[in-house]
Amino acid sequence: MDRTELADFLRRRREQLQPATVGLPQGARRRTPGLRRDEVAMLAGMSTDYYTRLEQARGPRPSVQVLASLARALRLTDRERDHLYHLSGHQAPARGGDSHVGPGILHVLSKLDDTPAVVISDLGEVLVQNRMHTLISGDHSQRRGLDRHLPWRWFTEPASRAIFPEEDWEGMSHKHVADLRATAARRAGDADVTELVSRLRAASPEFERLWNEHEVGCDRGHTKRIIHPEVGVLDLVCEPLLTPSATRHVLIYYPAPNTDTQEKLDLLRVIGTQSMTSR
């Protein structure tokens, strides 16, 4: 680990990143160019003291999880992300299962203030959500390990299905398995794929049964109904957009035709996480 070079790289990238780029206010009195240390720490989900020690070349060796969070917070390109890993003494993640989300995609998501959008990996790992997606499906940013993967929670945590109508569960189970089956074939032998599939087969009889049916996901857009506690059922069309590496998907949700979902989304955008009931 090269602490001096790591500290210099973090500082320079922080100073080059403008608050508006990451959705933060400029503020009347900003003494430093770019972002402040506490702002980077907030975006990366770590303490300001920890990040400050990294920039002062006196911090511990950051984990790969910390590096992934810093790469997103600082809007690093793929090459810059790899450089960050190398300075920290870690091997950069292989492109096959790459979970890094580049600055271009993050910029697009930040501009979709009235449309739910999320970036997921080809294993169903939630990588980045915009505000509207968080409002309709909850905040996934604090989940760790396998809990970040939608198929894992779907088949091992019954409560995760509560926001969907029960009559849709069977079809959603089939889709989770079929999509994962397609990824497993395309990335045969990759450790992250093998681990997720083997853990699911051991943990869920339902997953094992569907896995043995050998269905393969290949459809593009699909409809999804989500039950929101404040505005009711949202009828949405989910349109996946592939990134160049094909290991990440940008999912855009828009109202299904001939429904009242647009009005509900407009209301949800205004009320946010506030309850509509009086207290």
Secondary structure, DSSP 8 states (H G I E B T S, - for coil): --HHHHHHHHHHHHHHS-GGGGT----S---SSS--HHHHHHHHTS-HHHHHHHHTT-S----HHHHHHHHHHTT--HHHHHHHHHHTT-----GGG-----HHHHHHHHH-SSS-EEEEETT-BEEEE-HHHHHHH---TT--GGGGBHHHHHHH-GGGGTTS-GGGHHHHHHHHHHHHHHHHHHTTT-HHHHHHHHHHHHH-HHHHHHHTTT-------EEEEEEETTTEEEEEEEEEEE-TTSSEEEEEEEE-TTSSHHHHHHHHHHHTTS-SS--
